[in-house]
Amino acid sequence: MKRFKQLTGVALVLGATVFCTRAMADDTVKIYTNSLSDNLGNGSYGGEFTAITGKYSSATSTTALTNLGYVVGKSISTAGGEYGFDTFCLQQTVDVHNGATNYYELTDTLNPDGPNLTVGAAYLYEQFATGLLPTADYTSATDIAEIQNAIWYLQGEPEFNGYTTSNNPFLESTGILVGKFGSLTAAKAADSLGGYDVEVMALNTENNGLGSAVQDQLILIPPTNGNPKPVPDGGMTVCLLGLAVSGLALVRRKLLA
């Protein structure tokens, strides 16, 4: 009977492993260029983009998006017949294909093995998403390009299309980033750690990160009903808990054998 009990314990662990795989299933998203996307040449674009997700988009209503904090007429737009939220990309070296379906996980780290989202980039996007920037920043392609380049700068990416710290109002000494953090160095130095309710949508061509990395985007995910936001670990905490319980069951069976 001892052999049977040990095998039963192993079966429990394997069962928990299968459960982990299911718990880590990703959501899907399509990223579209829109009228304010920054044409960088050679078929490449910077933000803003329109993100359409099965979880947060609807063909007939903006309720799911306004519940997240996005603002009608500012950070909500349409693509493919559905409402979506406006977002910005975080890397210049990884591409995203217009309208292609990708999978994403919520995280604070860029893929593949990129830097963490900085507190400055999270704050700037939170201000944009919740409609707190001046009206012109939502209607002018130049202002939108300045937001995208400010986010790239805050993530350590090169300056692009002639935008620099000296001619980008978001990066100037009188801009909101210096006003909030005291300096651009401070805005770039600290990791966001989920602050300002902003996360990275780590995109991939396949579920559970098994395909090729796609250009990461930003998303606003506020706490639900005032409760603290759970750590976006793709279900790993639940998996580890299941494995721990299974391991304890295995040890108990061995002791009883």
N, C-alpha and C positions, 0 to 999 in steps of 0.2 A: 504493500500500500504506500510505502514511502515514495517509491518512484512515481506513482500516479499523482500523489499530492504535489510533488515538485513540478511535474508537467502541467498540472492545473494552474500553479502559480505563474509559470512561463506563459501559459495561454492568456492569463489576465493581463500580463504586461504587453503581449502582442496586441490584445484587444484595445488597450489604452493607446498603443501606437497608432492603430488604425483610426481611432477617435481623434487623435492629434491631427492627422492628415486632413480630416474633414473639417475640423475646427479652424484650420488655417486657410480655408478657401477664401479667395479674394473676390472683391466686387469688380465690375467692369466699368470702363469709361471710354468715351470717345472725345478726342480733343480736336476742335475745329479752329481754323483761323477766322477772324471776323474783320469788319471794316476798319478797325483800329489796330490790327496786327501790324507790327513793324517789319516791312520788307527789307531784309538784310542783303538781298541779291542772291544769285545762283540758286533760286528756288527755296531759300531759307528765310524763316520768319522768327521774330521774337514776339513776346506778348504785347497786348493781351490776347488770350485765347478764350474760347467758349468751351467749357467742359460739360458734357452730358453724361450723367451717371444714372444707372437704373435705380439707384437708391434715393437720389436726391432730385431727380428730374421728373417732370410730368408734361404730357402733351397739352394739358388744358389748364393747369394751375401753377402758380408760383409759391403756393403755401409751404411746400417742403423746403424751398430755398429761403424764404423770408423767416421761417422758423430757425434757420441756421444763423441768420443775421445779415444775409445779403439784401440789397436794397433795389427795389423796382426802379428802373430808370437810371440806375447807376452801375451796379455790379451784377445785374441779371440780364441775360440776352438770350437769343434763340438760335438754334442750328438744327438742321435735320427735322424741323417740325416740332421740336421740344424745347422747353425752357432749360437753361443751364446757367452756371455761374461763371463769371469772368475770372481768369487766373493768369499766372505768369510762370514761365519756366525758370529753372534753377541752374542749368548747365548749358554751355555752348558747344560741348564736344559730343553730345548725345542727341539724336534726332527723334522727332515724333512725326508720324505720318498723318496728314489731314484726314479726319473722319475714320481712321482705323480703330477697331475695337482692341483695347488693351486691358490688362488686369492691373489692379493696384492694391497695395497695402498701405495703411497709415503708419507713419514712422516719423522720427525726428532726424533721420540720417538719409543722405542722398545715396542713390545707387549708381554704378556699382562701387561699393566701399568708399563713398564720397564723404565730404565733411558734414558735420551736423548743421542743421538750420540755425542761423545766427539770430540773436534776439532782435537785431535791427531789421532784418528781412521779415521776421514774423510780425513785428510791430507795424512796419510800413504796409504790409498786406492786410493786416487787421483794420487799419485806418481806411484803406481803399475799399475793402469788402463791405464794411459797415457804413459806408457813405459819408465818412467824416472829412474827406479831402475836399478842397474847393471844387465847385461845379465844373470848371474848365478842365480839371484833371480827368474827367470822365468823358469828355467830348472831343478833346484835341488829340490828334494822333501824335503830335510832338510831346505833349505831356505824358501820354501813355508810354511812349518810348523812353522817356526819362525815368518813369517808375520801373520799367523793365531793366534799364541799365543800372539803376540804383540797387536793385535786388541782386543783379550780377556782381556789382562791386562789393556788396556786403557779403557775398558768398565767395569772394576771392577770384572771381572770373575777370578776364580782361575787359577794359573799357571798349565800347564798340560804337561804330557809326559817328565818331567824333564827340561823343558825350564823355565829359571828364568831371572830376570833382569841382572844377572851377566854373563850369557852365551848366551844371545840373542842379536845379533848385533844391532837390531833395538831399543833395550831398554838400550844399554850401553851409557855411557857418551859421547862417540865419535860418536854415531849414529845420524841419520837424525832427529829424534824427538827432542832430546836435542839441536841439532844444530838449529832447527827451532824455538822451543818454550822456550829454555833456561833451561828447566828441565822437567822430566817426570810428576812432580806434575802439572805443568802448562798445559801440554798436556792433562792431565786427568781432570783438574778442570773446563775447559770451555766447554759449549755446542757448537756444530758446527753451529747450526742455519742455516743449508743449505750451509755453507761455503765449498769452494773447489768443488762446484757443485756435492757433494755427498749426497745421500739420503738413508734412510732405506726403504727397501721393507718389509713392515709389512705383513707377510703371514698369511693366514687363509684358512681353509678347505672349507669355503663357502663365497659367495659374501657378500660385505658390512660388513664383520667381524661378521657374524652371526653364524659361526661354531667354531671350535677349533683353537687356536693359533698354528702356525707352526714356526719353527726356522727362524728368520729374517735374511735377506741378504743385502749386500750393492750394490748400483747401482750408476753409474755416469750419471748425467742429466745436461748437460751444458745449458746456456741460448741460446735461439733461435735467430739467426741473430744479436747477440750482445745485444738483449734486456734483461732486468732483468728477472730472472726466477720467474714465478708466485708461490705464496705460495701453496704448495701441500696439499690442504685441502679437497681433494676428492669431490670438487664441493660445499662445504658448503657455501662459500661466495656467489655463485650464488643463492643458496637456501635461504639464509638469505635476500638477496636483493629481491627475489621474495616474501617472506613473508612480508617484510617491505612495498613493493608496495601494496600488497593485504590488509595489515592492514590500510594503508592510504585510500584506496578505501572504506573500511568498515566505517572508521570514517567520510569520506566525505558524504557517503550516509545517515548516521545517522543525520548529521547536516542539510542535505537538506530535511529530512523527516518531 
